[in-house]
Amino acid sequence: MGTRRATRESSLARAISRKTLLLLVVGDVLGAGIYALVGEVASRVGGAIWAAFVLALAMGTAFAYAELVTKYPQAAGAALYVNKAWRNSFLTFLVAFAVMCSGLTSASTLARAFGGDYLAEFVDVPTALVGLLFIAVVALINFRGISESVRLNVVLTSIELTGLLLVVLVGVAAITDGSVEVDPGRVLEFKEGVSVTVALLGGAGLAFFALIGFEDSVNMAEEAVDPARDYPFALFGGLSIAGGVYLMVAIVASMVVPTDRLAASDGPLLEVVAAGPWALPSRLFSAIALCALANGALINMIMASRIVYGMSRERILPDWLGAVHPGRRTPWVAIAGTTAVAMVLIVSGDLGNLADTTVLLLLLVFTAVNIAVLVLRRDPVRHAHFRTPTVIPVIGAIVSVGLMTTKSLETFTRTAILLVIGIVLWAANWWLHGRHVSALDTDQIRIIEGPDLDS
């Protein structure tokens, strides 16, 4: 009890400026998904890849997060907002567990992409086998320590951003040079035999995978200098910058490379670089893309293992999942468990299906967050905060549910199995301990989001 009281009395240092927060949001959103999924999006929407990204950007959930994080400037995220809205421990657990599962499916998606065409530039090995070996190496890095993982993340983030800028530059050179045949009209073409609405929803439902990450930045709210003013600027500014980069990549890719070739490739951006007029070594770009995929997988596996550890530490999940290695000070059982689940996902789904599962899990979370905004309007706070027009979270919830309808039965089945695993663990823990938390408080949820075990 004394520890919890001390936690409430302490506070994190408010040291993150507006510009720094903006860069953090950009870094969160700019990820490896664009390297892997441009071709998959093209297969669903046609040459108008950019339109799918625009629709994904416009779904409105960012406004819900902007209101809630400025209203409750605490490190916790969706689990905190759902808990405040309904005070239901089981619902709060499901949201936290869904976020954790989205990290696993995202990492599995990137592991499959790692074993595709980018790696084929160096060696030809079965995709599933590479994915399994890759996720095992990620687990070892995760086990090594959070400090080492974060330092590696900074380096890999810089590399992946360089790769995206190279794609844009090579694509623009191909368009303006004249030596490469380009088709500007292709960016307005939609998939034949499918209505524009269906094509757009299908493409946006997958393009959304490349845009996730902005929701994680709410966990830095307690460390922002002025979250009520700085967070909306950083959130919308960061999404605009990252979205602008993605749109440029999507447009040049569609103009330079035929849609069917993009759709058939596991390394679609490599096709753009290869089609350009510059003598850019394909192996160099493949290496950059592999670094981006590794970075995304590492971030997601760190997040997933820390959430499992946090829930175990609060006795929401079985105690044994929270075991910490005495030497490395990392949650080795949580890392091993989440890695095992990721391995099963890698061998049981392809690139598109795993990305769809990630999106479906987060759409469930985003639906709850959009509704929570409206529910929490009855909970006034004394400080000024961002307030979104009521219609926007309503649209956000409707769009989230609408995008869910584009997912296959296989995707829903995989999502249900993951959530059932969590429910079984939660129920077993409740049965063994006879302990049911009626409403998780803010401090508990902060721990769930992932402590720094090296501190």
C-alpha positions in Angstrom: 0.0 0.0 0.0 2.9 2.3 0.8 4.3 1.7 -2.6 1.1 2.7 -4.4 0.8 5.8 -2.3 4.3 6.8 -3.2 3.5 6.2 -6.8 0.5 8.5 -6.7 2.6 11.2 -4.9 5.4 11.1 -7.4 5.1 12.4 -11.0 7.1 12.0 -14.2 9.3 14.9 -15.3 7.6 17.1 -17.8 10.5 17.4 -20.1 9.1 16.7 -23.6 8.7 19.9 -25.7 6.2 20.4 -28.4 8.8 19.8 -31.2 10.1 16.7 -29.5 6.6 15.3 -29.1 6.0 16.0 -32.8 9.2 14.0 -33.7 8.1 11.2 -31.4 4.7 10.9 -33.1 6.3 10.9 -36.5 8.7 8.2 -35.4 5.8 6.2 -34.0 3.7 6.4 -37.2 6.5 6.0 -39.8 7.1 2.3 -39.7 7.8 -0.8 -41.6 4.3 -1.4 -42.8 4.7 0.8 -45.9 7.7 -1.4 -47.0 5.6 -4.5 -46.9 2.0 -3.6 -47.8 2.0 -1.2 -50.7 1.6 -4.3 -53.0 -1.1 -5.8 -50.9 -3.1 -2.5 -50.9 -2.6 -2.3 -54.7 -4.1 -5.8 -55.0 -7.3 -4.7 -53.3 -7.8 -1.1 -54.6 -5.9 -1.0 -57.9 -3.6 1.8 -59.0 -5.3 4.4 -56.8 -3.2 3.3 -53.8 -3.1 6.8 -52.4 -6.9 6.9 -52.1 -6.8 4.0 -49.6 -4.3 5.8 -47.5 -6.3 9.0 -47.5 -9.4 7.2 -46.3 -7.4 5.4 -43.6 -6.0 8.8 -42.5 -9.5 10.4 -42.4 -11.2 7.8 -40.1 -11.2 10.3 -37.3 -10.0 8.3 -34.3 -7.0 10.6 -33.8 -9.5 13.3 -32.7 -10.8 11.0 -30.0 -7.3 10.4 -28.7 -6.5 14.1 -28.8 -9.5 14.9 -26.6 -8.9 12.1 -24.1 -5.2 12.5 -23.7 -5.6 16.2 -23.1 -8.5 15.6 -20.7 -6.6 12.8 -18.9 -2.9 13.6 -19.4 -1.6 10.3 -18.0 0.5 7.5 -19.4 -2.0 4.7 -20.1 -3.8 4.9 -23.4 -7.0 3.1 -24.4 -7.2 1.0 -21.3 -7.3 4.1 -19.1 -10.1 5.7 -21.2 -12.2 2.5 -21.3 -11.7 2.1 -17.5 -12.8 5.6 -16.8 -15.8 5.4 -19.1 -17.2 2.0 -17.8 -15.3 1.0 -14.7 -15.4 -2.6 -15.8 -12.2 -4.5 -15.1 -13.0 -7.3 -17.6 -13.6 -4.8 -20.4 -10.5 -2.9 -19.5 -8.5 -6.2 -19.5 -9.9 -7.1 -23.0 -8.8 -3.7 -24.4 -5.3 -4.0 -22.9 -5.0 -7.6 -24.1 -6.2 -6.6 -27.6 -3.5 -4.0 -27.8 -1.0 -6.6 -26.8 -2.2 -9.0 -29.4 -2.0 -6.4 -32.1 1.7 -6.1 -31.3 2.1 -9.8 -31.8 0.2 -9.9 -35.1 2.0 -6.8 -36.3 5.4 -8.4 -35.5 4.3 -11.6 -37.2 3.3 -9.7 -40.3 6.7 -8.0 -40.4 8.5 -11.3 -39.8 6.7 -12.8 -42.9 7.7 -9.7 -44.9 11.3 -10.1 -43.7 11.4 -13.5 -45.4 10.1 -12.3 -48.7 11.5 -10.5 -51.7 13.8 -8.2 -49.8 15.7 -11.1 -48.3 15.6 -12.9 -51.6 18.1 -10.4 -52.9 20.7 -12.1 -50.6 19.5 -15.7 -50.1 16.5 -17.8 -51.1 15.0 -19.4 -48.0 11.4 -20.4 -47.2 9.5 -17.4 -45.9 8.0 -19.2 -42.9 11.4 -20.6 -41.8 13.0 -17.1 -42.1 10.1 -15.6 -40.1 10.6 -18.1 -37.3 14.4 -17.5 -37.1 13.8 -13.8 -37.4 11.3 -13.6 -34.5 13.7 -15.8 -32.4 16.5 -13.3 -32.9 14.1 -10.4 -32.0 13.3 -12.3 -28.8 17.0 -12.5 -27.9 17.5 -8.8 -28.4 14.4 -8.1 -26.3 15.8 -10.4 -23.6 19.1 -8.7 -23.7 17.6 -5.5 -22.3 15.4 -2.5 -22.9 18.3 0.0 -23.0 20.0 -2.0 -25.8 16.7 -2.3 -27.6 15.9 1.4 -27.5 19.4 2.3 -28.8 19.0 -0.1 -31.7 15.5 1.4 -32.4 16.9 4.9 -32.8 19.4 3.7 -35.4 16.9 1.6 -37.3 14.3 4.4 -37.4 16.8 6.7 -39.1 17.6 4.0 -41.6 14.0 3.3 -42.5 13.2 7.0 -43.0 16.2 7.3 -45.3 14.8 4.3 -47.3 11.4 6.0 -47.8 13.0 9.2 -48.9 15.1 7.2 -51.4 11.9 5.7 -52.8 10.4 9.1 -53.3 13.5 10.5 -54.9 14.0 7.6 -57.2 10.4 7.6 -58.2 10.4 11.3 -58.9 13.6 10.9 -61.0 11.9 8.1 -62.9 8.9 10.3 -63.6 10.9 13.4 -64.7 13.8 11.6 -66.5 11.8 10.2 -69.4 14.0 7.1 -69.8 11.5 5.0 -67.8 8.0 4.4 -69.0 5.6 5.8 -66.4 1.8 6.0 -66.4 0.4 8.9 -64.4 -3.2 7.8 -65.2 -2.7 4.7 -63.2 -3.1 6.6 -59.9 -6.8 7.1 -60.7 -7.5 3.5 -61.7 -9.5 1.2 -59.3 -9.6 -2.5 -59.4 -11.6 -3.9 -62.2 -14.7 -5.9 -61.4 -15.1 -4.4 -58.0 -17.1 -1.3 -57.0 -15.0 1.8 -56.0 -16.5 1.7 -52.5 -15.6 -1.9 -51.9 -12.1 -1.4 -53.3 -11.5 1.7 -51.2 -12.8 0.1 -47.9 -10.7 -3.1 -48.6 -7.6 -1.0 -49.4 -8.1 1.4 -46.5 -8.7 -1.5 -44.1 -5.2 -2.7 -44.9 -3.5 0.7 -45.4 -4.4 1.5 -41.9 -1.8 -1.0 -40.8 0.9 1.4 -42.0 -0.6 4.3 -40.0 -0.9 2.7 -36.6 1.4 4.0 -33.9 -0.1 7.4 -33.2 -2.2 5.8 -30.4 1.0 4.7 -28.6 2.2 8.4 -28.2 -0.5 9.0 -25.6 1.7 7.2 -23.1 4.1 10.2 -23.2 1.4 12.6 -22.0 2.6 12.8 -18.4 6.0 13.9 -19.6 4.9 16.6 -22.0 5.5 20.2 -20.9 2.0 21.3 -21.8 -0.1 18.3 -23.0 -3.4 20.2 -23.5 -1.8 22.5 -26.1 1.1 20.4 -27.4 -0.4 17.0 -27.9 -3.1 18.0 -30.5 -0.4 19.9 -32.5 2.0 16.9 -32.3 -0.6 14.3 -33.1 -2.2 16.0 -36.1 1.2 17.4 -37.3 2.9 14.0 -37.0 0.1 12.3 -38.8 0.2 14.9 -41.5 4.0 14.5 -42.0 3.9 10.7 -41.9 0.8 10.6 -44.1 2.4 13.0 -46.6 5.5 10.7 -46.9 3.2 7.7 -47.4 1.1 9.4 -50.0 4.2 10.4 -52.0 5.5 6.8 -51.8 2.1 5.4 -52.9 1.8 7.8 -55.8 5.3 7.3 -57.2 5.0 3.6 -56.8 1.8 3.4 -58.7 3.0 5.7 -61.5 6.4 3.9 -61.9 5.4 0.2 -61.4 2.4 -1.6 -63.0 -0.2 -2.5 -60.4 -0.1 -6.2 -61.1 3.7 -6.3 -60.5 3.3 -4.3 -57.2 0.5 -6.7 -56.1 2.6 -9.8 -56.8 5.7 -8.6 -54.8 6.5 -9.1 -51.2 9.0 -6.3 -51.6 7.0 -3.7 -53.5 9.3 -0.7 -52.9 12.2 -2.7 -54.3 10.3 -2.7 -57.6 10.2 1.1 -57.5 13.9 1.4 -56.9 14.7 -1.2 -59.6 12.6 0.7 -62.1 14.3 4.1 -61.4 17.0 5.6 -63.7 19.6 5.8 -60.9 22.1 2.9 -60.4 21.0 2.3 -56.9 22.1 -1.2 -55.8 19.0 -3.3 -55.1 20.8 -5.0 -52.3 21.4 -1.7 -50.6 17.8 -0.8 -50.6 16.8 -4.4 -49.6 19.1 -4.1 -46.6 17.4 -0.8 -45.6 14.0 -2.4 -45.9 15.1 -5.4 -43.8 16.3 -2.9 -41.1 12.9 -1.2 -41.2 11.1 -4.6 -40.8 13.4 -5.6 -38.0 12.8 -2.3 -36.2 9.0 -2.6 -36.4 9.0 -6.2 -35.1 11.3 -5.3 -32.2 9.1 -2.4 -31.1 6.0 -4.5 -31.2 7.5 -7.5 -29.4 8.8 -5.2 -26.6 5.4 -3.7 -26.2 3.6 -7.0 -26.1 5.9 -8.6 -23.6 5.8 -5.6 -21.3 2.0 -5.6 -21.3 1.9 -9.3 -20.4 4.4 -8.6 -17.7 2.4 -5.6 -16.4 -0.8 -7.5 -16.2 0.9 -10.4 -14.4 2.5 -8.0 -11.9 -1.0 -6.7 -11.1 -2.3 -10.3 -10.8 -4.6 -9.8 -13.7 -2.8 -12.7 -15.4 -1.0 -15.6 -13.7 2.0 -14.7 -11.6 4.4 -16.9 -13.5 4.1 -14.7 -16.6 5.7 -11.9 -14.7 9.0 -13.6 -13.9 12.1 -11.4 -14.3 15.5 -12.7 -15.2 17.8 -11.9 -12.3 20.8 -11.0 -14.5 19.2 -9.2 -17.5 16.2 -7.7 -15.6 13.9 -8.4 -18.4 10.6 -10.3 -18.3 11.9 -13.5 -19.8 8.7 -15.6 -19.4 6.6 -13.0 -21.0 9.1 -12.6 -23.8 9.2 -16.4 -24.3 5.4 -16.7 -24.2 4.7 -13.8 -26.6 7.4 -15.2 -29.0 5.8 -18.6 -29.0 2.4 -17.1 -29.9 4.1 -15.0 -32.7 5.7 -18.1 -34.1 2.3 -19.9 -34.3 0.9 -16.8 -36.1 3.9 -16.7 -38.6 3.2 -20.3 -39.7 -0.6 -20.0 -39.7 -1.1 -16.8 -41.8 0.2 -15.0 -44.8 1.3 -11.3 -45.0 -2.2 -9.9 -45.8 -4.1 -12.0 -43.3 -1.8 -11.2 -40.4 -1.9 -7.5 -41.2 -5.7 -7.7 -41.4 -5.7 -9.3 -37.9 -3.6 -6.5 -36.5 -6.0 -3.9 -38.0 -9.1 -5.8 -36.7 -7.8 -5.9 -33.2 -7.0 -2.1 -33.2 -10.4 -1.3 -34.9 -12.1 -3.0 -31.9 -10.0 -0.8 -29.6 -10.6 2.3 -31.6 -14.3 1.7 -31.6 -14.3 1.6 -27.8 -12.1 4.7 -27.6 -14.5 6.7 -29.9 -17.5 5.7 -27.8 -15.6 6.4 -24.6 -15.1 10.0 -25.7 -18.9 10.5 -25.8 -19.5 8.6 -22.5 -16.8 10.7 -20.7 -18.4 14.0 -21.7 -20.4 13.5 -18.4 -17.1 13.6 -16.5 -16.0 17.3 -16.6 -12.4 18.2 -15.6 -11.2 21.6 -14.3 -8.4 22.2 -16.7 -8.8 23.3 -20.4 -8.5 20.5 -22.9 -9.0 19.8 -26.6 -12.6 19.0 -27.5 -13.5 17.4 -30.8 -16.9 18.1 -32.4 -19.3 15.3 -31.3 -19.9 14.1 -34.8 -16.2 13.1 -35.3 -16.0 10.3 -32.7 -19.4 9.2 -34.0 -18.0 9.0 -37.5 -14.9 7.4 -36.1 -16.8 4.6 -34.4 -19.0 4.0 -37.5 -15.9 3.9 -39.9 -14.1 1.6 -37.5 -17.0 -0.8 -37.5 -17.4 -0.4 -41.3 -13.7 -1.3 -41.9 -14.2 -4.4 -39.7 -16.8 -5.7 -42.3 -14.1 -5.8 -44.9 -12.2 -8.5 -43.0 -12.6 -12.2 -43.8 -14.0 -15.0 -41.6 -10.4 -16.3 -41.2 -9.3 -12.9 -39.8 -12.2 -12.8 -37.3 -11.5 -16.4 -36.3 -7.8 -15.7 -35.6 -8.7 -12.6 -33.6 -11.2 -14.5 -31.6 -8.7 -17.3 -30.8 -6.2 -14.7 -29.5 -8.7 -13.0 -27.3 -10.0 -16.3 -26.0 -6.5 -17.2 -24.9 -6.4 -14.1 -22.9 -9.8 -14.7 -21.4 -8.8 -18.3 -20.4 -5.6 -17.0 -18.7 -7.6 -14.2 -16.9 -10.3 -16.7 -15.8 -7.7 -19.2 -14.6 -6.0 -16.5 -12.6 -9.2 -15.3 -11.1 -10.2 -18.9 -10.1 -6.8 -19.7 -8.5 -6.4 -16.4 -6.6 -10.1 -15.6 -6.0 -9.2 -12.0 -6.8 -11.3 -9.8 -9.1 -10.3 -6.2 -9.5 -13.6 -4.3 -9.7 -12.0 -1.3 -11.4 -8.4 -0.9 -12.3 -7.0 2.4 -11.1 -4.7 4.7 -13.1 -1.5 3.5 -11.5 -2.3 -0.1 -12.4 -3.1 0.7 -16.0 0.2 2.7 -16.2 2.0 -0.5 -15.1 0.1 -2.5 -17.7 1.4 -0.3 -20.5 4.9 -1.4 -19.7 7.5 -0.4 -17.0 11.2 0.2 -17.6 12.7 -2.9 -16.1 16.2 -1.6 -16.5 15.6 1.4 -14.3 
